[in-house]
């Protein structure tokens, strides 16, 4: 028998507080490249 786990909306972070946004706003360029394999100008 399979067990299923669900996340409810209350436990999800706001998108502006997500790990991705923290990396984008405050991470170094090296960390950003290592995590995404892309440079910051690729998103502009």
C-alpha positions, 0 to 999 in steps of 0.5 A: 500500500502506498502512503501519500503525503500532502502539503497544505497552502498554509505550510508553503512559503510566500514566493518572495521568501523562497530559497530561489528568491533569496539566492537570486537577491542575495547570493553571490554570482558563483553560488548562482551559477553553481545552482542554476548553471546560468548567469544573472544576465540570462534572467534580465 
